[in-house]
């Protein structure tokens, strides 16, 4: 989006996407007043996610009344004890319409739409079921699968017969494979499926962020 500015906003982001967010900040696209991160992988711990998200939004609102939250809706927050408590409901409690969430279901969807993922799955795995990841799922593996043992891994990953695909707009996975080949192979072995990087752009992510900045535009 040409001319989009985030200078009137603060950002709260899941740490899983910190690589992409930092890149957008470094390249001048994401000129937010300040960016706050929660710990990667908190989709595994809804109570801690809510605690950290509340704290981060509160801090962000001391910087700006307008806050963009980089968290998905459907898969990032599941409260088994209170199923009706959704991500949007929780965020709405933090500041009403001045606190807006990026419109995507999860971090994967922020980088590639369902239609795009279907096309990639067809290209890379003949349409077989894919376990999708972002570069953060490689860098922050210990957070993403905290508490998982090989038994749990065996229950979940092998059913994804098309393997794991990392949507990589930064070239991070290729560099990681070159620098840490044994670690990368061990990760794939633990999952029991191949891990394949797939190069994409950050165009969708930028557009989704731009939509929220536009909705919040106006004097701080």
C-alpha positions in Angstrom: 0.0 0.0 0.0 1.6 3.2 -1.2 1.8 6.0 1.3 0.7 4.0 4.3 2.1 5.2 7.6 2.1 3.6 11.1 3.6 6.7 12.8 0.4 7.1 14.7 0.3 3.6 16.1 2.1 1.2 18.5 2.3 -2.5 17.6 1.9 -5.6 19.7 3.1 -8.7 18.0 3.4 -12.4 18.7 7.1 -13.1 18.9 6.8 -15.9 16.3 6.6 -13.2 13.6 9.4 -11.0 15.1 11.6 -11.8 12.1 9.1 -10.5 9.6 8.1 -7.5 11.7 11.7 -6.5 12.4 12.4 -6.7 8.7 9.5 -4.4 7.9 10.7 -2.0 10.6 14.3 -2.1 9.3 13.3 -1.5 5.7 11.2 1.5 6.7 7.7 0.2 6.0 6.7 -0.3 9.6 7.4 3.1 11.1 5.4 2.5 14.2 6.1 4.5 17.4 7.1 1.3 19.2 6.8 -2.5 18.8 6.1 -4.8 21.7 6.5 -8.6 21.5 5.0 -11.5 23.4 6.8 -14.8 23.8 6.7 -17.0 20.7 4.4 -20.1 20.8 1.9 -19.0 23.3 -0.9 -20.6 21.3 0.0 -23.6 23.5 -0.7 -21.7 26.7 -3.9 -19.6 26.5 -3.6 -18.3 30.1 -0.1 -17.0 29.6 -1.0 -15.6 26.2 -3.8 -13.5 27.7 -1.5 -12.3 30.5 1.2 -11.2 28.2 -1.1 -9.7 25.6 -2.9 -7.7 28.2 0.4 -6.4 29.6 1.8 -5.6 26.1 -1.3 -3.7 25.0 -1.4 -1.7 28.2 2.3 -0.7 27.6 1.6 0.1 24.0 -1.3 2.4 24.9 1.1 4.5 26.9 2.9 5.2 23.6 -0.2 5.7 21.5 -4.0 5.4 21.8 -4.0 3.5 18.6 -2.6 -0.1 18.7 -2.4 -2.8 16.0 -2.2 -6.3 17.4 -0.5 -9.0 15.2 -2.3 -12.1 16.4 -4.6 -14.4 14.5 -8.2 -15.1 15.5 -9.1 -18.8 15.1 -6.0 -20.8 16.1 -3.8 -18.4 18.2 -6.1 -18.4 21.2 -8.3 -21.3 22.3 -9.7 -21.1 25.8 -10.8 -24.6 26.8 -12.2 -23.3 30.1 -14.2 -20.5 28.5 -14.9 -21.4 24.8 -16.9 -18.3 24.2 -13.9 -16.1 25.1 -12.3 -15.3 21.7 -9.2 -13.4 20.7 -11.4 -10.5 19.4 -13.4 -10.3 22.6 -10.2 -10.2 24.7 -8.6 -7.5 22.5 -11.8 -5.5 22.5 -11.6 -5.3 26.3 -8.2 -3.5 26.0 -9.3 -0.3 24.3 -12.3 -0.8 22.0 -12.0 0.3 18.4 -8.7 2.0 19.0 -7.1 -1.4 19.4 -7.4 -3.4 16.2 -6.3 -6.9 15.3 -4.8 -7.8 11.9 -7.5 -9.7 9.9 -6.1 -13.2 9.6 -6.7 -16.5 11.2 -3.1 -17.2 12.3 0.5 -16.3 11.4 0.5 -18.6 8.4 -2.6 -16.9 7.0 -0.8 -13.5 7.5 1.8 -14.5 5.0 -0.2 -16.5 2.5 -4.0 -16.7 2.0 -5.8 -20.1 2.0 -6.0 -19.9 -1.8 -2.3 -19.3 -2.0 -1.6 -22.1 0.4 -3.7 -24.4 -1.7 -1.7 -23.5 -4.8 1.6 -24.0 -3.0 0.5 -27.4 -1.6 -0.5 -28.5 -5.1 2.9 -27.3 -6.5 5.0 -28.8 -3.8 3.1 -31.8 -2.6 0.4 -32.6 -5.2 -2.2 -31.3 -2.9 -1.4 -33.5 0.0 -1.9 -32.3 3.6 0.8 -29.9 4.7 2.0 -28.8 8.1 2.5 -25.0 7.6 5.2 -23.0 9.4 6.9 -19.6 9.3 10.6 -19.0 9.9 9.8 -18.3 13.5 8.8 -22.0 13.8 12.4 -22.8 13.0 14.1 -20.2 15.1 11.9 -20.6 18.1 11.3 -24.3 17.9 11.7 -24.8 21.7 8.9 -22.3 22.3 6.6 -23.5 19.6 6.6 -27.1 20.7 7.2 -26.6 24.4 6.2 -29.8 26.3 6.0 -31.9 23.2 7.8 -35.3 23.3 8.4 -37.7 20.4 5.2 -39.5 21.1 3.1 -36.4 20.7 5.1 -35.5 17.6 4.4 -38.9 16.1 0.7 -38.5 16.8 0.5 -35.2 14.9 3.1 -34.7 12.2 3.1 -37.9 10.1 -0.5 -37.5 9.0 0.7 -34.5 7.0 1.8 -36.6 4.1 2.9 -33.6 2.1 5.5 -32.7 4.7 6.1 -29.4 6.4 6.4 -26.2 4.3 8.0 -23.0 5.7 6.6 -19.9 4.1 9.8 -17.9 4.0 9.9 -14.3 2.8 13.4 -13.6 4.2 15.6 -16.5 3.0 16.0 -17.4 6.7 15.5 -21.2 6.3 18.0 -21.6 3.4 20.6 -19.7 5.5 19.7 -21.8 8.6 20.1 -25.0 6.6 23.5 -23.9 5.5 24.7 -22.9 8.9 23.1 -25.6 11.0 22.5 -28.6 8.8 22.6 -31.1 11.7 20.1 -29.2 13.7 17.8 -28.8 10.7 17.9 -32.6 9.9 17.3 -33.4 13.5 14.2 -31.2 13.5 12.9 -32.9 10.4 13.7 -36.3 11.9 11.8 -35.4 15.1 8.8 -34.3 13.1 9.0 -37.5 11.0 8.3 -35.5 7.8 10.5 -33.4 5.4 10.7 -29.7 6.0 10.8 -27.6 2.8 11.2 -23.8 2.5 9.0 -22.0 0.0 9.9 -18.4 -1.0 7.1 -15.9 -0.8 6.9 -12.1 -0.6 5.7 -10.0 2.4 3.0 -8.3 0.2 0.0 -9.9 1.9 1.4 -9.2 5.4 2.1 -5.5 4.4 -1.4 -5.2 3.0 -3.1 -6.6 6.1 -1.1 -4.3 8.3 -1.8 -1.3 6.0 -5.6 -2.0 6.3 -5.4 -1.6 10.1 -3.2 1.5 9.9 -5.7 3.1 7.5 -8.6 2.2 9.8 -6.8 3.9 12.7 -5.6 6.9 10.8 -6.1 10.3 12.3 -4.5 12.4 15.0 -3.0 10.5 17.9 
